[in-house]
């Protein structure tokens, strides 16, 4: 099973964004996670298009963009234009889920859908054949530094079972409260990609923390 770490730039030092991005670029992390918040879908505001450019210039790694915004269909194409390789949006944030997926694919990126902790995996069953990634939130979206919600492990298992049942190959990603202490549980449950913010950027040795997550047993 493939293992991918996607450090979240939400936990980086915004005053040294290029430095922190280049650190991730040197590390064994394959992806760079960018959280976009609008203050409407979630009670917080983060960065948007202007910050995408310097991050894209500072790394050749996969840009994993997570939109926590209402009506993402209005913006997904522009995020692809700004360098996103994956664009993931919340099924709870739009009434045009399939249209949004099509917009991302037509713009040339891979499409992901995300669910909040209270949203059951069954709402995704009919979408799985159309997407490249499912992002399971293991905290309430909107703020970094929250504690991991263990029910995310069951959701990963459910999605992995659906994937096998339908003969699909979408990736399963998990975001929220993840570190080297619980990474193995999620990888073993069927996840391929883990988002880690505080665990990486607040670590004494961020690059080693990434290795520890990748090698967690």
C-alpha positions, 0 to 999 in steps of 0.5 A, a space after each residue: 500500500 502506498 504511503 503519502 504524507 501531505 504537510 499542511 501549510 496552514 501550520 507553516 510560518 506565514 512570515 517564512 512561507 518560502 522557507 517552510 515550503 522548500 523544507 517540505 520540498 527537501 523532505 520525503 513528503 510527496 504532497 503539499 497540502 493547502 487549506 483554503 477557508 472562506 469564513 462561511 463554510 468554516 469559521 475561519 479564513 485562510 489564504 487563497 490565490 495570491 499564496 498559491 503562486 509562491 508555494 507553487 514556485 517553491 516546490 515541484 511536489 504535488 499541490 493538494 488543495 483542500 477547499 473549505 468554501 461554499 459554492 466551490 464550483 465558482 473557483 475550482 478552475 482558477 485553483 487549477 490554473 494557479 497550480 493545483 494538482 488535486 482540488 478537493 471540495 466538500 460535498 456539504 458545501 455545494 448542490 452541484 457536486 457532479 458539475 464541480 467534479 467535471 470542472 476540475 477534471 476538464 481544467 486538467 487536475 484530479 478531483 477529490 471530495 471531502 466529508 466532515 466528521 458527522 457526514 456518513 461515507 454512504 453519501 459518497 457511494 454513487 460518486 466514487 467512480 467519478 473521483 480520484 480522492 476522498 478526504 476524510 476529516 478527522 477533526 471539524 474543518 476550520 482550525 489546526 491543532 485539534 485532537 484526532 477523532 477515532 471514528 475516522 478509522 472506521 470511515 477509512 475502512 468503509 471507503 476501502 471496502 467500497 473501493 474494493 467492492 466497486 473495483 476502483 482506485 481512488 485514494 483515501 486521504 485523512 486530515 486532522 490531528 495526525 502524527 506518527 503516533 496514529 499514522 499506522 492505524 490509518 495506513 493499516 485501515 486503508 488510507 494512502 495519504 495523511 495530512 499533517 500540520 502541527 505534527 510536522 511544523 511544530 516538531 523539533 525536526 519536521 523532516 524526521 517527523 515526516 519519515 516517522 509517519 511514513 515508517 509508522 508501525 
